[in-house]
Amino acid sequence: ESEVRRVRPEEAKRMVTERVSLPPGYTLLWAGQFEYQLRAKETLKVVVPFTLLLIFLLLYLNTKSVAKTLIILVAVPFSAVGAIWLLYLLDYNMSVAVWVGVIALLGVDAETGMFMLLYLELAYQERREKGLMRSWEDLKQAEIAGAVQRLRPKVMTVGVMFVGLLPIMWSTGTGADVMKRIAAPMVGGMLSVAILTLAVIPAAYLLWKGRTLK
């Protein structure tokens, strides 16, 4: 039995160029889904960096601090961990639909990170106003209190995302393949970011605020 192996468009184009010799006067053109994917790839080279820049600007306008904005963006790559693993397990290629899901995931991740930072900042300001911010241990206890307050809203956010997106992963019919590839990065990404954001953002904020105690 011959095994059919899935190849990437770039690899297929290279193999045809190496193995097929065209007579003089003939030209080989690639069309169909391959052509659409190449066009989409060029478009995504502009859309994805622009999206990240727009997220950075919106976060900066909200926080009025480059340091706080960077702390939120530190957790963004961790959302890609779960997304990449789920895409690998489902054997999905990086199609246009997948990139749409990744872009949507980045926005949701930045939003949840912003709320986490807000809770940490409120806990810090509250203890500082009470005169309880005199040592590293006081700062640590404040950050733990703020992170614990964010735990329930975080779990609720992730739960709502799962309830809304998991039915798409089991859907069938017209358009189901596209919708699955949009939902897959968000499902996997929200699972990893729910765990990692609770550890990364408080730790980064703790290190940043720790310098002010000196």
C-alpha positions as YAML, in Angstrom:
chain: A
units: angstrom
residues:
- id: 1
  name: GLU
  ca: [0.00, 0.00, 0.00]
- id: 2
  name: SER
  ca: [1.24, 3.46, -0.86]
- id: 3
  name: GLU
  ca: [1.18, 5.97, 1.95]
- id: 4
  name: VAL
  ca: [-0.14, 9.41, 1.11]
- id: 5
  name: ARG
  ca: [1.93, 12.03, 2.88]
- id: 6
  name: ARG
  ca: [0.70, 15.56, 3.38]
- id: 7
  name: VAL
  ca: [3.23, 18.14, 2.23]
- id: 8
  name: ARG
  ca: [3.35, 21.86, 2.66]
- id: 9
  name: PRO
  ca: [2.74, 24.08, -0.38]
- id: 10
  name: GLU
  ca: [6.35, 25.31, -0.37]
- id: 11
  name: GLU
  ca: [7.64, 21.74, -0.28]
- id: 12
  name: ALA
  ca: [5.29, 20.67, -3.08]
- id: 13
  name: LYS
  ca: [6.42, 23.58, -5.23]
- id: 14
  name: ARG
  ca: [10.07, 22.75, -4.62]
- id: 15
  name: MET
  ca: [9.56, 19.06, -5.44]
- id: 16
  name: VAL
  ca: [7.80, 19.86, -8.71]
- id: 17
  name: THR
  ca: [10.53, 22.33, -9.67]
- id: 18
  name: GLU
  ca: [13.23, 19.72, -9.02]
- id: 19
  name: ARG
  ca: [11.52, 16.75, -10.69]
- id: 20
  name: VAL
  ca: [9.53, 18.24, -13.57]
- id: 21
  name: SER
  ca: [11.33, 19.65, -16.59]
- id: 22
  name: LEU
  ca: [9.16, 21.80, -18.85]
- id: 23
  name: PRO
  ca: [9.72, 22.00, -22.63]
- id: 24
  name: PRO
  ca: [10.63, 25.40, -24.07]
- id: 25
  name: GLY
  ca: [7.62, 27.70, -24.32]
- id: 26
  name: TYR
  ca: [5.75, 26.14, -21.39]
- id: 27
  name: THR
  ca: [5.06, 27.84, -18.06]
- id: 28
  name: LEU
  ca: [3.94, 26.25, -14.81]
- id: 29
  name: LEU
  ca: [1.53, 28.25, -12.63]
- id: 30
  name: TRP
  ca: [0.07, 27.32, -9.24]
- id: 31
  name: ALA
  ca: [-3.57, 28.14, -8.63]
- id: 32
  name: GLY
  ca: [-6.48, 27.15, -6.42]
- id: 33
  name: GLN
  ca: [-6.00, 26.76, -2.67]
- id: 34
  name: PHE
  ca: [-2.23, 27.07, -3.02]
- id: 35
  name: GLU
  ca: [-2.54, 30.51, -4.58]
- id: 36
  name: TYR
  ca: [-5.03, 31.62, -1.93]
- id: 37
  name: GLN
  ca: [-2.74, 30.44, 0.85]
- id: 38
  name: LEU
  ca: [0.22, 32.36, -0.55]
- id: 39
  name: ARG
  ca: [-1.85, 35.53, -0.74]
- id: 40
  name: ALA
  ca: [-3.12, 35.02, 2.78]
- id: 41
  name: LYS
  ca: [0.41, 34.42, 4.03]
- id: 42
  name: GLU
  ca: [1.57, 37.76, 2.65]
- id: 43
  name: THR
  ca: [-1.44, 39.48, 4.19]
- id: 44
  name: LEU
  ca: [-0.82, 37.89, 7.59]
- id: 45
  name: LYS
  ca: [2.74, 39.23, 7.57]
- id: 46
  name: VAL
  ca: [1.16, 42.66, 7.90]
- id: 47
  name: VAL
  ca: [-1.95, 41.83, 9.92]
- id: 48
  name: VAL
  ca: [-0.26, 39.93, 12.79]
- id: 49
  name: PRO
  ca: [2.42, 42.58, 13.60]
- id: 50
  name: PHE
  ca: [-0.21, 45.32, 13.26]
- id: 51
  name: THR
  ca: [-2.47, 43.44, 15.68]
- id: 52
  name: LEU
  ca: [0.33, 43.14, 18.25]
- id: 53
  name: LEU
  ca: [1.13, 46.84, 17.85]
- id: 54
  name: LEU
  ca: [-2.53, 47.75, 18.28]
- id: 55
  name: ILE
  ca: [-2.77, 45.61, 21.43]
- id: 56
  name: PHE
  ca: [0.33, 47.33, 22.82]
- id: 57
  name: LEU
  ca: [-1.10, 50.81, 22.11]
- id: 58
  name: LEU
  ca: [-4.46, 49.99, 23.68]
- id: 59
  name: LEU
  ca: [-2.81, 48.57, 26.78]
- id: 60
  name: TYR
  ca: [-0.51, 51.57, 27.07]
- id: 61
  name: LEU
  ca: [-3.42, 54.02, 26.75]
- id: 62
  name: ASN
  ca: [-5.16, 52.14, 29.55]
- id: 63
  name: THR
  ca: [-2.22, 51.74, 31.94]
- id: 64
  name: LYS
  ca: [-0.21, 54.88, 31.02]
- id: 65
  name: SER
  ca: [2.89, 52.82, 31.78]
- id: 66
  name: VAL
  ca: [5.29, 51.01, 29.47]
- id: 67
  name: ALA
  ca: [6.37, 48.70, 32.31]
- id: 68
  name: LYS
  ca: [2.79, 47.60, 33.08]
- id: 69
  name: THR
  ca: [2.09, 47.09, 29.38]
- id: 70
  name: LEU
  ca: [5.16, 44.89, 29.02]
- id: 71
  name: ILE
  ca: [4.17, 42.88, 32.10]
- id: 72
  name: ILE
  ca: [0.82, 42.10, 30.48]
- id: 73
  name: LEU
  ca: [2.44, 41.21, 27.17]
- id: 74
  name: VAL
  ca: [4.88, 38.87, 28.91]
- id: 75
  name: ALA
  ca: [2.04, 36.43, 29.45]
- id: 76
  name: VAL
  ca: [0.80, 36.58, 25.84]
- id: 77
  name: PRO
  ca: [3.29, 34.01, 24.46]
- id: 78
  name: PHE
  ca: [2.17, 31.51, 27.11]
- id: 79
  name: SER
  ca: [-1.27, 31.42, 25.51]
- id: 80
  name: ALA
  ca: [0.40, 30.10, 22.37]
- id: 81
  name: VAL
  ca: [1.71, 27.07, 24.30]
- id: 82
  name: GLY
  ca: [-1.69, 25.43, 24.67]
- id: 83
  name: ALA
  ca: [-2.77, 26.57, 21.20]
- id: 84
  name: ILE
  ca: [0.24, 24.97, 19.50]
- id: 85
  name: TRP
  ca: [-0.11, 21.73, 21.44]
- id: 86
  name: LEU
  ca: [-3.81, 21.39, 20.60]
- id: 87
  name: LEU
  ca: [-3.14, 22.16, 16.94]
- id: 88
  name: TYR
  ca: [-0.45, 19.48, 16.97]
- id: 89
  name: LEU
  ca: [-2.73, 16.90, 18.59]
- id: 90
  name: LEU
  ca: [-5.52, 17.67, 16.12]
- id: 91
  name: ASP
  ca: [-3.05, 17.64, 13.19]
- id: 92
  name: TYR
  ca: [-4.13, 21.09, 11.97]
- id: 93
  name: ASN
  ca: [-1.92, 23.09, 9.63]
- id: 94
  name: MET
  ca: [-1.33, 26.82, 10.10]
- id: 95
  name: SER
  ca: [-4.12, 27.91, 7.79]
- id: 96
  name: VAL
  ca: [-5.83, 31.28, 7.56]
- id: 97
  name: ALA
  ca: [-8.61, 30.07, 9.87]
- id: 98
  name: VAL
  ca: [-6.05, 29.03, 12.49]
- id: 99
  name: TRP
  ca: [-4.38, 32.44, 12.35]
- id: 100
  name: VAL
  ca: [-7.77, 34.11, 12.84]
- id: 101
  name: GLY
  ca: [-8.20, 32.05, 16.00]
- id: 102
  name: VAL
  ca: [-4.69, 32.95, 17.17]
- id: 103
  name: ILE
  ca: [-5.33, 36.68, 16.67]
- id: 104
  name: ALA
  ca: [-8.59, 36.41, 18.63]
- id: 105
  name: LEU
  ca: [-6.73, 34.52, 21.36]
- id: 106
  name: LEU
  ca: [-4.15, 37.30, 21.67]
- id: 107
  name: GLY
  ca: [-6.89, 39.84, 22.28]
- id: 108
  name: VAL
  ca: [-8.59, 37.74, 24.95]
- id: 109
  name: ASP
  ca: [-5.25, 37.00, 26.61]
- id: 110
  name: ALA
  ca: [-4.34, 40.68, 26.77]
- id: 111
  name: GLU
  ca: [-7.75, 41.44, 28.27]
- id: 112
  name: THR
  ca: [-7.44, 38.85, 31.02]
- id: 113
  name: GLY
  ca: [-3.89, 39.97, 31.73]
- id: 114
  name: MET
  ca: [-5.11, 43.53, 32.10]
- id: 115
  name: PHE
  ca: [-7.65, 42.46, 34.72]
- id: 116
  name: MET
  ca: [-5.00, 40.49, 36.59]
- id: 117
  name: LEU
  ca: [-2.75, 43.54, 36.71]
- id: 118
  name: LEU
  ca: [-5.67, 45.66, 37.91]
- id: 119
  name: TYR
  ca: [-6.33, 43.36, 40.87]
- id: 120
  name: LEU
  ca: [-2.64, 43.31, 41.76]
- id: 121
  name: GLU
  ca: [-2.43, 47.10, 41.61]
- id: 122
  name: LEU
  ca: [-5.52, 47.54, 43.78]
- id: 123
  name: ALA
  ca: [-4.16, 45.14, 46.41]
- id: 124
  name: TYR
  ca: [-0.83, 46.98, 46.41]
- id: 125
  name: GLN
  ca: [-2.42, 50.43, 46.75]
- id: 126
  name: GLU
  ca: [-4.75, 49.28, 49.52]
- id: 127
  name: ARG
  ca: [-1.93, 47.96, 51.70]
- id: 128
  name: ARG
  ca: [0.23, 50.96, 50.92]
- id: 129
  name: GLU
  ca: [-2.49, 53.38, 52.07]
- id: 130
  name: LYS
  ca: [-2.81, 51.43, 55.32]
- id: 131
  name: GLY
  ca: [0.94, 51.70, 55.91]
- id: 132
  name: LEU
  ca: [1.48, 47.95, 55.54]
- id: 133
  name: MET
  ca: [4.01, 48.13, 52.69]
- id: 134
  name: ARG
  ca: [7.35, 48.18, 54.50]
- id: 135
  name: SER
  ca: [9.10, 45.01, 53.38]
- id: 136
  name: TRP
  ca: [9.39, 42.44, 50.64]
- id: 137
  name: GLU
  ca: [7.15, 40.08, 52.59]
- id: 138
  name: ASP
  ca: [4.42, 42.74, 52.79]
- id: 139
  name: LEU
  ca: [4.60, 43.19, 49.02]
- id: 140
  name: LYS
  ca: [4.46, 39.44, 48.50]
- id: 141
  name: GLN
  ca: [1.38, 39.07, 50.69]
- id: 142
  name: ALA
  ca: [-0.32, 41.92, 48.83]
- id: 143
  name: GLU
  ca: [0.33, 40.26, 45.46]
- id: 144
  name: ILE
  ca: [-0.94, 36.91, 46.72]
- id: 145
  name: ALA
  ca: [-4.13, 38.59, 47.95]
- id: 146
  name: GLY
  ca: [-4.64, 40.31, 44.60]
- id: 147
  name: ALA
  ca: [-4.01, 37.13, 42.61]
- id: 148
  name: VAL
  ca: [-6.43, 35.14, 44.78]
- id: 149
  name: GLN
  ca: [-9.16, 37.73, 44.16]
- id: 150
  name: ARG
  ca: [-8.59, 37.32, 40.41]
- id: 151
  name: LEU
  ca: [-8.76, 33.51, 40.57]
- id: 152
  name: ARG
  ca: [-12.53, 33.16, 40.51]
- id: 153
  name: PRO
  ca: [-13.12, 35.65, 37.64]
- id: 154
  name: LYS
  ca: [-10.32, 33.96, 35.71]
- id: 155
  name: VAL
  ca: [-11.86, 30.51, 36.12]
- id: 156
  name: MET
  ca: [-15.26, 31.89, 35.13]
- id: 157
  name: THR
  ca: [-13.80, 33.49, 32.00]
- id: 158
  name: VAL
  ca: [-12.09, 30.29, 30.94]
- id: 159
  name: GLY
  ca: [-15.21, 28.26, 31.75]
- id: 160
  name: VAL
  ca: [-17.41, 30.48, 29.59]
- id: 161
  name: MET
  ca: [-14.92, 30.24, 26.72]
- id: 162
  name: PHE
  ca: [-14.90, 26.45, 26.93]
- id: 163
  name: VAL
  ca: [-18.68, 26.21, 27.13]
- id: 164
  name: GLY
  ca: [-19.01, 28.41, 24.07]
- id: 165
  name: LEU
  ca: [-16.23, 26.88, 21.95]
- id: 166
  name: LEU
  ca: [-16.23, 23.15, 22.73]
- id: 167
  name: PRO
  ca: [-19.50, 22.50, 20.86]
- id: 168
  name: ILE
  ca: [-17.80, 23.90, 17.76]
- id: 169
  name: MET
  ca: [-15.05, 21.30, 18.07]
- id: 170
  name: TRP
  ca: [-17.66, 18.52, 17.79]
- id: 171
  name: SER
  ca: [-19.76, 20.19, 15.12]
- id: 172
  name: THR
  ca: [-20.31, 18.69, 11.67]
- id: 173
  name: GLY
  ca: [-21.75, 19.99, 8.44]
- id: 174
  name: THR
  ca: [-21.02, 22.88, 6.11]
- id: 175
  name: GLY
  ca: [-18.34, 25.21, 7.43]
- id: 176
  name: ALA
  ca: [-17.50, 23.02, 10.43]
- id: 177
  name: ASP
  ca: [-13.89, 22.44, 9.30]
- id: 178
  name: VAL
  ca: [-13.20, 26.18, 9.16]
- id: 179
  name: MET
  ca: [-14.91, 26.90, 12.49]
- id: 180
  name: LYS
  ca: [-12.96, 24.11, 14.21]
- id: 181
  name: ARG
  ca: [-9.68, 25.63, 13.10]
- id: 182
  name: ILE
  ca: [-10.72, 29.02, 14.40]
- id: 183
  name: ALA
  ca: [-11.86, 27.64, 17.75]
- id: 184
  name: ALA
  ca: [-8.94, 25.22, 18.31]
- id: 185
  name: PRO
  ca: [-6.25, 27.86, 19.12]
- id: 186
  name: MET
  ca: [-8.62, 29.61, 21.51]
- id: 187
  name: VAL
  ca: [-9.55, 26.41, 23.34]
- id: 188
  name: GLY
  ca: [-5.95, 25.27, 23.78]
- id: 189
  name: GLY
  ca: [-4.64, 28.77, 24.46]
- id: 190
  name: MET
  ca: [-7.18, 29.58, 27.16]
- id: 191
  name: LEU
  ca: [-6.31, 26.36, 28.96]
- id: 192
  name: SER
  ca: [-2.60, 27.18, 29.16]
- id: 193
  name: VAL
  ca: [-3.02, 30.88, 29.83]
- id: 194
  name: ALA
  ca: [-5.43, 30.17, 32.70]
- id: 195
  name: ILE
  ca: [-2.61, 28.38, 34.49]
- id: 196
  name: LEU
  ca: [0.44, 30.35, 33.40]
- id: 197
  name: THR
  ca: [-1.01, 33.85, 33.71]
- id: 198
  name: LEU
  ca: [-1.75, 33.26, 37.40]
- id: 199
  name: ALA
  ca: [1.93, 32.50, 37.92]
- id: 200
  name: VAL
  ca: [3.74, 34.75, 35.42]
- id: 201
  name: ILE
  ca: [2.03, 38.14, 35.79]
- id: 202
  name: PRO
  ca: [2.09, 38.24, 39.63]
- id: 203
  name: ALA
  ca: [5.75, 37.18, 39.61]
- id: 204
  name: ALA
  ca: [6.69, 39.82, 37.03]
- id: 205
  name: TYR
  ca: [4.72, 42.48, 38.91]
- id: 206
  name: LEU
  ca: [6.36, 41.44, 42.18]
- id: 207
  name: LEU
  ca: [9.85, 41.85, 40.73]
- id: 208
  name: TRP
  ca: [8.96, 45.24, 39.24]
- id: 209
  name: LYS
  ca: [7.35, 46.63, 42.40]
- id: 210
  name: GLY
  ca: [10.10, 45.12, 44.54]
- id: 211
  name: ARG
  ca: [12.53, 47.73, 43.25]
- id: 212
  name: THR
  ca: [10.38, 50.56, 44.63]
- id: 213
  name: LEU
  ca: [10.78, 49.24, 48.16]
- id: 214
  name: LYS
  ca: [14.45, 50.11, 48.08]
...
